Amino acid sequence: ESNPWAKGNLLAAAQAAGWEKFFQPTDGDFRAELEDARAAGKKGLLLIYQQDPCPYCERMKENILSRSDVQQWFGARFTAFSVDIRGSVEVTDFAGRRTTEGSFARDALVRGAPAVAVVLDPDVARVFGSSAKVNRLLRSVIKAVPGAVDGDRKRKAG
């Protein structure tokens, strides 16, 4: 199985349109990617865990990740990568161990998709100025998915 965002496939990534521009190419070494992101002045990595087929992943890509304002905001602060929760592509985790995308996701306790992980400096409050800012950011991302919160409440109530 090949990872379309591997650095060896830069031409495909450069020609990507829409949501594909949200993600950066990677060689799969997340520890090195985090160091590179910090060296570039970013706050850290944004890992989007997804799978195929996944209607919720597709909705997130089409309605959120394809937006240029979202791409600009996150791109200025994070280096974003896609992780296939069932993937067999080899990656290096933050401890330097070689594993597959699927095992990496399981080790991160990701059980479903889409899921988002922000990998920062261990002191999250220091990076963002406060933990309240992190909570506001996460709430705004959740609210941006049409019907995600209210639709779930209505389904549970009905």
Number of C-alpha atoms within 10 A of each C-alpha: 7 10 20 14 20 16 15 13 15 15 9 15 18 12 9 13 11 13 19 19 19 23 20 17 21 21 16 23 16 20 16 16 20 22 14 15 18 18 11 13 12 18 22 23 26 21 19 19 23 23 19 12 9 12 12 15 18 17 14 16 17 14 14 19 20 17 15 15 11 15 20 12 10 18 19 12 17 24 25 24 20 22 25 22 24 17 19 15 17 19 22 19 21 15 8 12 12 15 17 21 24 21 21 23 22 14 12 11 9 18 12 13 18 21 15 15 13 15 17 18 14 8 11 16 13 10 14 13 11 12 14 11 13 15 10 11 12 13 11 11 11 13 13 14 14 13 12 12 12 11 11 11 11 10 8 8 7 6
